[in-house]
Amino acid sequence: MIEREVKFVEAAKRVISRYGVKRTTMADIAEEAGVSRQTLYSVFSNKDEVLRATLRHQADVWIGHIEDGCAKAHDLGERLDTIFKWLALEPYKLLHSGPDSEDLISGFNEAGKSQIEANIARYQKAIQHAFEPYTPQIEAAGFGLKPFADFVCTSAAAYKHDARSRPHLSMLLASLKSVILTTLKVD
């Protein structure tokens, strides 16, 4: 994403956190970015494109953190902590940051939902890569690498929607981590 696009999607995130996706307009985003509507329209033809770009950019950032954190992790527990932070804990904060913030995570229309599906596939790939060193343990437990990564991704992502509070989310993730480490017989 080029610098100008990043400026626009960051402005969109700020406006959406104030007004919600449905009430946010292209004029609001342009004003927040400090540009004319025409300049914004020269990059994004409509709000759906801005939403898709915003969702894609946020996933780029969080997946980058997962990849970097897992590369630096000393063990599976640290990898899981990193994955859970950027797949569930940070999105949970975003979900509760403003009106209708859920729309930014779940997609408020078909355009948003299709981008979310593409992002989930990217998260699953990053998680699968993080689990590759543990393939023998995963297979010994009776799973394949890809389905196991899908299970972890799907479970952790669902928790951010189902948790009653941040402490409840942390408890759910700690339980999932314990189950994974016990199942794979990894400390």
C-alpha positions as CSV (number, residue, x, y, z in Angstrom):
1,M,0.0,0.0,0.0
2,I,1.4,3.4,-0.9
3,E,1.8,6.1,1.6
4,R,-1.2,8.1,0.5
5,E,-3.4,5.1,0.7
6,V,-2.2,4.4,4.2
7,K,-3.0,8.0,5.2
8,F,-6.5,7.5,3.9
9,V,-7.2,4.2,5.6
10,E,-5.8,5.5,8.9
11,A,-8.1,8.5,8.6
12,A,-11.0,6.1,7.8
13,K,-10.2,4.1,10.9
14,R,-10.3,7.2,13.1
15,V,-13.6,8.4,11.6
16,I,-15.2,4.9,11.8
17,S,-14.2,4.7,15.5
18,R,-16.1,7.9,16.1
19,Y,-19.2,7.5,13.9
20,G,-19.3,3.8,12.9
21,V,-19.1,2.4,9.5
22,K,-22.6,3.1,8.4
23,R,-22.5,6.8,9.3
24,T,-19.0,7.5,8.0
25,T,-19.0,9.3,4.6
26,M,-16.3,9.8,2.0
27,A,-16.5,13.5,3.0
28,D,-15.7,12.6,6.6
29,I,-12.7,10.5,5.6
30,A,-11.4,13.2,3.2
31,E,-11.7,15.9,5.9
32,E,-10.0,13.7,8.5
33,A,-7.2,13.0,6.0
34,G,-6.9,16.7,5.2
35,V,-7.6,16.3,1.5
36,S,-10.5,17.2,-0.8
37,R,-13.1,14.6,-1.6
38,Q,-11.9,14.6,-5.2
39,T,-8.4,13.6,-4.0
40,L,-9.9,10.7,-2.0
41,Y,-12.0,9.7,-4.9
42,S,-9.0,9.6,-7.2
43,V,-7.6,6.8,-5.0
44,F,-10.8,5.0,-3.8
45,S,-13.9,5.2,-6.0
46,N,-16.3,4.6,-3.1
47,K,-16.6,3.8,0.6
48,D,-16.6,0.0,0.0
49,E,-13.2,0.3,-1.5
50,V,-12.0,2.3,1.5
51,L,-13.5,-0.3,3.8
52,R,-11.8,-3.1,2.0
53,A,-8.5,-1.3,2.0
54,T,-8.8,-0.5,5.7
55,L,-9.6,-4.1,6.6
56,R,-6.7,-5.3,4.4
57,H,-4.3,-2.7,5.9
58,Q,-5.2,-3.6,9.4
59,A,-4.7,-7.3,8.6
60,D,-1.3,-6.5,7.1
61,V,-0.2,-4.8,10.3
62,W,-1.5,-7.5,12.6
63,I,-0.2,-10.4,10.5
64,G,3.2,-8.6,10.3
65,H,3.2,-8.5,14.1
66,I,2.4,-12.2,14.2
67,E,5.1,-13.2,11.8
68,D,7.7,-11.0,13.5
69,G,6.7,-12.1,17.0
70,C,6.7,-15.8,16.1
71,A,10.1,-15.5,14.4
72,K,11.5,-14.1,17.7
73,A,9.7,-16.5,20.0
74,H,11.7,-19.1,21.9
75,D,8.9,-21.7,22.2
76,L,5.4,-22.5,21.2
77,G,3.9,-20.7,24.3
78,E,5.4,-17.4,23.2
79,R,4.2,-18.0,19.6
80,L,0.7,-18.6,20.9
81,D,0.9,-15.4,23.0
82,T,1.9,-13.5,19.9
83,I,-0.8,-15.1,17.8
84,F,-3.5,-14.5,20.4
85,K,-2.5,-10.9,20.9
86,W,-2.8,-9.9,17.3
87,L,-5.7,-12.3,16.3
88,A,-7.9,-11.7,19.3
89,L,-6.8,-9.2,22.0
90,E,-6.0,-6.3,19.7
91,P,-9.1,-6.8,17.6
92,Y,-11.2,-7.0,20.8
93,K,-9.9,-3.6,21.7
94,L,-10.9,-2.3,18.3
95,L,-14.3,-3.9,18.6
96,H,-15.0,-1.9,21.7
97,S,-13.4,1.4,20.6
98,G,-16.4,3.1,19.2
99,P,-19.9,2.8,17.8
100,D,-20.5,-0.1,15.4
101,S,-16.8,-1.0,15.6
102,E,-17.9,-4.6,15.2
103,D,-18.6,-3.7,11.5
104,L,-14.9,-3.0,11.0
105,I,-14.0,-6.5,12.2
106,S,-16.9,-8.5,10.8
107,G,-17.5,-6.5,7.6
108,F,-20.7,-4.6,7.4
109,N,-21.6,-5.6,3.8
110,E,-20.6,-8.1,1.2
111,A,-17.5,-6.1,0.2
112,G,-16.3,-6.1,3.7
113,K,-17.2,-9.7,4.3
114,S,-15.2,-10.8,1.2
115,Q,-12.2,-8.9,2.4
116,I,-12.6,-10.5,5.9
117,E,-12.6,-14.0,4.3
118,A,-9.4,-13.1,2.4
119,N,-7.8,-11.8,5.6
120,I,-8.7,-15.0,7.5
121,A,-7.0,-17.1,4.9
122,R,-3.9,-14.9,5.3
123,Y,-4.1,-15.3,9.1
124,Q,-4.4,-19.1,8.8
125,K,-1.3,-19.2,6.5
126,A,0.7,-17.1,9.0
127,I,-0.4,-19.4,11.9
128,Q,0.3,-22.5,9.9
129,H,3.8,-21.2,9.2
130,A,4.2,-20.5,13.0
131,F,3.3,-24.1,13.7
132,E,5.6,-25.7,11.1
133,P,8.4,-26.5,13.6
134,Y,5.8,-28.4,15.6
135,T,4.5,-30.5,12.7
136,P,5.8,-33.8,14.3
137,Q,3.9,-33.1,17.5
138,I,0.8,-32.0,15.6
139,E,0.8,-35.2,13.5
140,A,1.5,-37.4,16.6
141,A,-1.6,-35.9,18.2
142,G,-3.6,-37.0,15.1
143,F,-3.9,-33.7,13.3
144,G,-2.6,-32.2,10.1
145,L,-0.7,-28.9,10.1
146,K,-3.3,-27.0,8.1
147,P,-6.4,-28.2,9.9
148,F,-4.7,-27.5,13.3
149,A,-3.8,-24.0,12.2
150,D,-7.3,-23.5,11.0
151,F,-8.7,-24.7,14.4
152,V,-6.5,-22.3,16.3
153,C,-7.3,-19.4,14.1
154,T,-11.0,-20.0,14.1
155,S,-11.2,-20.6,17.8
156,A,-9.1,-17.5,18.8
157,A,-10.9,-15.3,16.3
158,A,-14.3,-16.4,17.6
159,Y,-13.4,-15.7,21.2
160,K,-13.0,-12.0,20.4
161,H,-16.7,-11.9,19.5
162,D,-18.0,-14.2,22.2
163,A,-16.0,-12.9,25.2
164,R,-18.0,-11.0,27.8
165,S,-15.1,-8.8,28.8
166,R,-11.4,-8.4,28.3
167,P,-10.6,-10.6,31.4
168,H,-13.0,-13.3,30.1
169,L,-11.2,-13.2,26.7
170,S,-7.8,-13.6,28.4
171,M,-9.2,-16.6,30.3
172,L,-10.5,-18.2,27.2
173,L,-7.2,-17.7,25.4
174,A,-5.2,-19.0,28.3
175,S,-7.4,-22.1,28.3
176,L,-6.9,-22.6,24.6
177,K,-3.2,-22.2,25.0
178,S,-3.1,-24.8,27.8
179,V,-5.2,-27.2,25.6
180,I,-2.8,-26.8,22.7
181,L,0.4,-27.2,24.8
182,T,-1.1,-30.2,26.5
183,T,-2.3,-31.8,23.3
184,L,1.0,-31.3,21.6
185,K,2.9,-32.3,24.8
186,V,5.0,-29.1,24.6
187,D,6.0,-27.0,27.6
